[in-house]
Amino acid sequence: MGEVARVLREEAFPGCPALRRARNRLVLLGTLIATDRCRTPGPTPGVDLWWSGKHEQHGGNVQVITAPDGWPLWTSPVRPGREHDTTALREHGQILPQLRIWIDQHGRVLGDLGYEGEADAITVAYKKPASGTLSGIQKTYNKVHNGLRAIGERGNSLLKTTFQALRNVSVCPWKIGRIVAAALVLLHLEHDRTT
């Protein structure tokens, strides 16, 4: 599995043929891979490093890029579950510059509001103002955006339902990224499809 993960990482961004062949749009998603091997102090006293407050469980945050039809193309190394999607994305230094290159050449990268801090690169829906409402055009835009992005969620579902090992990882949480990368390679081989 280590060799598979190494090869995938080398192929990951600059030379990733799947991203070169993808057209029009990509979907960027964060997913939490649950783990039961935790209890690591985080930078905030009393807050566990791998605890996700949003999901109320321990796990690792993995970023997934999918084709418009939801086929998973790329997965990131793991980040602790306490990190928000934007933070996890920024920790993987090569992802954003490579996505910007892809955007310039091909189209948009859609993401949910978890990526609003990177709205200059990731296309996100309009957020409802604290003291107001969205306009009719903004609401329509959000419906279209969320409809297109939701298809990308299939990538996370496909990985987690195909590989039972991704439902709850019992090894060191730092190995989650390698396990997901290996699952992605196996999925591509099983279906003879990369894009």
Buried (B, 14 or more C-beta within 10 A) or exposed (E): EEEBBEEBBEBBBEEBEBBEEBEEBBBBBBBBBBBEBBEEEBEEEEEBBBBBEEEEBBBBBBBBBBBBEBBBBBBBBBBBBBBBBBBBBBBBEEBBEBBBEBBEEBBBBBBBBBBBBBEEBBBBBBEEEEEEEBEEEBEEBBEEBEEBBEBBBBBBEBBBEBBEBBEBBEEEBBBBBBBBBBBBBBBBEEEEEBB
